[in-house]
C-alpha cells in the first residue's frame, strides 16, 4: 500500500534482519505498533502477527478489506472533498479508502486530491490514475494480510507484551511530519521502547537514536516517494544496547 513514510522501498533489506531475530530466538509473536501501510509486516514469517496503529481509518480499511468489502470503482474530486470535510458522515473504512488511496503521495488528506491525468516523463507524457494504482496495489497486497490481526491503539497504550519481536517505524524526528503526528512525544516513545526491551526484542527504524541504542543496519535511500525527488537519507535500524 502506498503510504507516506512507508518502508516498501527498503523492506527487502530490513525484513531479513527482523526475520533473523525471529528465527534464531524461535519467536512466536511479531508486533508492529506503527503498522502504516503494512509493507513490512506482510513479508514477515511468524506464527502470530499483530499490526497496531493510532489511525482508526487505516485499521478500519484493512479490516474491511479482509472482511470482503469492495473498494469504490473511482473517487472523484467532489467525493474526496466531501469525505474530507465530513468524515463522521461516512464509515471509517470508506474514509480510509478515500484518504489513503486518493490522496497525492500517499498522505492521508494531507497531500491533496491525486487527480488523474497526464504527467511529464523523460520521453514525453503518460497518463496516470493514482487512485487506480493505489487500489490495485492494496488488492494485490491483500492475500499477504490475511494472517495479520489489526487493531486501533496508540503505541503508549500497548501493554503486556512479552517474548515478542517488535518492529517500530515511528514518525522520524526532525523531519516533516504527517498531520496526525505533529505532537509525537519522542521522549515517551524511547522510554516505552526501553520498557518493552526488558522482555522483548525491539527494533526501531530511525535516522538517529539515544546513546543507549546501537545501530545494527544502515543504508542510504531515497527520501521521497516522488520519482522526481532525488534527495536521500540514511535509513537505520536500532536496538537497545
Secondary structure as UniProt FT lines:
FT   TURN            4..5
FT   TURN            8..10
FT   HELIX           11..24
FT   TURN            25..26
FT   STRAND          29..32
FT   TURN            33..34
FT   TURN            36..37
FT   TURN            39..40
FT   HELIX           41..43
FT   STRAND          48..53
FT   HELIX           56..66
FT   TURN            67..68
FT   HELIX           77..85
FT   HELIX           87..89
FT   HELIX           92..101
FT   HELIX           104..106
FT   TURN            108..110
FT   STRAND          117..121
FT   TURN            122..123
FT   STRAND          124..128
FT   HELIX           130..141
FT   HELIX           142..145
FT   TURN            146..147
FT   STRAND          148..152
FT   HELIX           155..157
FT   STRAND          164..168
FT   TURN            173..174
FT   HELIX           179..181
FT   TURN            182..183
FT   HELIX           186..197
FT   TURN            198..199
FT   STRAND          201..206
FT   TURN            211..212
FT   STRAND          213..222
FT   TURN            227..228
FT   STRAND          232..240
//
